[in-house]
């Protein structure tokens, strides 16, 4: 069907067997051809029915909108779908099977906007780099990597969700609390409640420890933990360190593998505390 595909920095041009330009795709913001999302599509014909259709901000391509004037309408739709399939098969890099990724293997960096960088497993690098990724701020200090779901769309695709593809209604948790660490071994599917368990101390925290704050009426440091949509009071303590110890014990009991433990000066290890 096609004679060749001519590549340049900004376009991919498909040439028919007789040398006519059949389809020219302008890459726009994408690093490679995304067969479902092409920024601008030019359909060029030669002969008496010469025509050009400019499809801007198209999103998922509608073969009826991109109807060609040669042949029958059904032939045109079929031809377009064949073109898109050939583009997909030639250029589109399929996502690696995450179950086959070596957690001890090399890592790769993915440049983001705002001077930020995400990290992924080396096996995931070429698939991820097919898009341009942005750094989005999700609270005062925590960034995550994302991209627009479509040209002109306000919806976002989060890199971590794209990598492990959790089922609908489930969250994707970063085990170590670093939302830019998108290695497969640092990601896990979880419920919204489990995701909340693995968060750091609040931005207004003054004790330095998660789950610990000063209570004026008690005139003491108190510890409490959230579980099952309710707070459990863990007691009054003379120092924030004592209250933090009590929180850690309760976090292991109530939050299990999703517990974010306070790092205590007399207890090595534990999970890092991200605000």
Steps between C-alpha positions, in 0.01 A plus 500: 500500500778743591829560328683655792477704816715813497612622840608850599530682829140621510306285254441149372394476136347189345555462125285274285628248247477749213684770692201706616504642851212328673531603864719754673497508881635798689637378832429816700561450871554124474842340482379227265185423304214416726266325262194601703603860562654693213530874549430590135417270212531593135336275244624585152380351172614550142291508183163650421367454852800669662404607848653571840330453835657672799400330823619704798492401867342175396544284802401143421478486123154473347529319165178661377639848563814403313302373199696485172332590173644220288314172473188421699439629853555151639827467311611836638428406860675167456801668339535745785480227762763301309724808499462548874570134564818519297609810692430323829686184401803689368543773760300430813699336778288264706515515879729233647349227715561637850511149645822439302681812619806438716462705821877493542570616146604839367286811531436782255414865551209675330527879466198698617406864499597734786846344508370177655599145409312172543667161515377177343637152439733489201266257324223763517708789366425489127128447554473793744705734279240484225328790677600832648447492877431786739568546870175570685487620858255299708569673832745759632808292424403172330520477120382222273555436129206531264392600154186618331275215395436672169577816310285780643373274778514591869515133600836364612673167474719431803822318417480269802145391413592451134784268601315257728148568365296444818140398460228764503431638844845408633787736580869460425725538803869597500645272767791725597291817489691650206239569231768540232642152563298302248698178504267202490627373836402831661141492374204302628127500444300594808178649627466871568510431874822296469656776292417751773670279759830537316508880506743714694434747776276797423638834385389669824664239719720658769611188688714360220318167523199361322194453723639721777391848601489727805165517679453820699213373712689184594829696528670199347610350171230268375519217249212385286451298184235487231348165411162402364405869452541574869776628727630278778648684797830344608567698817675805651879516511761729652712515184424479127748214475300288744182578307673409172596162643137437591391600149747259339368209706143586404590553131644148477187362666239690300674581169714191451712509184372850421622648829718811466717487811666796663879488494609508862850593620531177698354275229698454176315453174129558455329677217617845396264778602385709204288805572 
